[in-house]
């Protein structure tokens, strides 16, 4: 590969990587906002949600702030607690 082509390739790869990180951050933030909205609508604390979902309270706070990735398993736990389907949660989060 020509030197200039290598630089372009690395540049585009870097841009793509940055875009993927931004997109992942957006997904985390929107899902976190949705989880918070559901929790507040149930009038329960983060501590109570953590207890119902069998998670740590700090984890709940990080999810709601969009700082923590959510596994599919934990998303399923939230779905059970909130009595919603995964597709409803994702739709409410805008996905």
PAGU-458400 format. One line per 3 residues: number of its first residue (from 1); for each residue x, y, z of N, C-alpha, C. Coordinates in steps of 0.1 Angstrom, whole numbers. Atoms other than C-alpha are relative to their C-alpha. Layout:
% PAGU-458400
NUM> X:Y:Z:X:Y:Z:X:Y:Z; ...
END
This chain:
% PAGU-458400
1> 8:-12:0:0:0:0:9:12:0; -7:-12:1:13:34:-9:-1:8:13; 0:-7:-13:23:56:21:-12:9:2
4> 12:-9:-1:-5:82:14:-12:-9:2; 12:8:-2:-30:54:11:-1:-6:14; 0:5:-13:-19:40:44:-5:10:10
7> 5:-11:-9:-24:74:61:-15:2:-1; 15:-1:2:-59:77:45:-7:-11:7; 7:12:-6:-68:42:56:0:1:15
10> -1:-2:-15:-56:49:92:-9:11:4; 9:-11:-3:-74:82:92:-15:-4:0; 14:4:0:-107:67:81:-4:-10:10
13> 2:10:-11:-103:38:105:-2:8:13; 1:-8:-12:-98:64:133:-13:8:1; 13:-7:0:-128:84:122:-12:-10:3
16> 11:10:-3:-150:53:121:0:-4:14; -1:4:-14:-137:42:155:-7:11:9; 5:-12:-8:-146:77:169:-15:0:-1
19> 15:0:2:-181:75:153:-6:-12:7; 6:12:-7:-187:40:167:0:3:15; 0:-4:-14:-177:53:202:-11:9:3
22> 11:-10:-2:-201:82:199:-13:-7:-1; 13:7:2:-229:60:187:-2:-9:12; 2:9:-12:-223:35:216:-3:9:12
25> 3:-9:-11:-223:64:240:-15:5:0; 13:-4:1:-256:76:226:-10:-11:4; 9:12:-3:-272:41:229:0:-1:15
28> 0:1:-14:-260:39:265:-8:11:7; 7:-12:-6:-274:74:273:-15:-2:-1; 15:2:3:-308:67:257:-6:-11:8
31> 5:11:-8:-312:33:273:0:4:15; 0:-4:-14:-302:48:307:-11:10:3; 11:-9:-2:-327:76:303:-13:-8:1
34> 12:8:0:-354:50:295:-1:-8:13; 0:7:-12:-345:29:325:-4:9:12; 3:-10:-11:-346:60:348:-15:4:-1
37> 14:-4:2:-380:70:333:-9:-11:5; 8:12:-5:-394:35:340:0:0:15; -2:1:-14:-380:35:375:-8:11:7
40> 7:-11:-6:-394:69:383:-15:-2:-1; 14:2:2:-428:60:369:-6:-11:10; 4:10:-10:-429:30:393:2:5:14
43> -3:-6:-13:-419:54:421:8:-8:9; -10:7:-8:-390:33:432:14:6:0; -13:-5:0:-355:42:442:10:-9:-8
46> -10:9:6:-323:30:426:3:-12:8; -2:12:-9:-318:8:456:-10:-10:-2; 11:10:2:-352:-8:452:1:-7:-14
49> -2:6:13:-346:-13:415:11:-10:0; -12:9:-1:-312:-29:422:-4:-13:7; 5:12:-7:-329:-52:447:-9:-9:-9
52> 9:7:8:-357:-62:423:7:-7:-12; -7:6:12:-333:-68:394:13:-8:4; -12:7:-5:-306:-84:416:13:5:-6
55> -12:-7:5:-280:-58:407:5:9:11; -5:-10:-10:-258:-34:427:-5:14:-3; 6:-13:2:-272:1:432:10:9:-8
58> -9:-8:8:-240:17:418:-1:-3:-14; 2:4:14:-245:-3:386:-12:7:-6; 12:-6:5:-280:11:383:3:15:-3
61> -4:-14:2:-267:47:387:8:2:-12; -9:-2:12:-240:42:361:-8:-3:-13; 9:3:11:-266:27:337:-8:12:-3
64> 9:-11:2:-290:56:342:8:12:-5; -8:-11:5:-262:81:335:7:-3:-13; -6:4:13:-251:62:304:15:-3:1
67> -14:3:-2:-217:54:319:4:-15:-1; -2:15:-1:-221:16:319:-7:-7:-12; 6:9:10:-227:-9:291:-10:-9:7
70> 10:9:-5:-258:-30:296:1:-13:-7; 0:13:7:-256:-67:289:-14:-3:-4; 13:5:4:-285:-84:272:-7:-7:12
73> 6:7:-12:-290:-105:304:-6:10:9; 5:-10:-9:-293:-74:325:-12:8:-6; 11:-7:7:-316:-57:299:-13:-9:2
76> 11:10:-2:-338:-89:303:-5:1:14; 4:-2:-14:-338:-84:341:-8:12:1; 8:-13:0:-350:-48:336:-14:-2:-6
79> 13:3:7:-377:-60:312:-9:-7:10; 9:7:-9:-390:-84:338:-5:9:11; 4:-9:-11:-390:-58:366:-10:10:-5
82> 9:-10:5:-407:-32:344:-12:-6:-8; 10:7:7:-430:-58:328:-2:5:-14; -1:-4:14:-420:-48:293:8:-10:-8
85> -9:8:9:-405:-66:263:12:8:-3; -13:-7:4:-370:-59:251:-3:9:-11; 3:-9:12:-385:-45:219:-7:13:5
88> 6:-13:-6:-406:-20:240:10:9:6; -10:-8:-6:-376:-9:259:9:7:-10; -8:-6:10:-355:-4:228:-8:11:-8
91> 8:-10:7:-384:14:210:-2:13:9; 1:-12:-8:-389:37:240:13:8:1; -13:-6:0:-352:44:239:3:7:-13
94> -1:-6:13:-356:54:203:8:-9:-10; -7:9:9:-341:23:186:-9:-10:-6
END
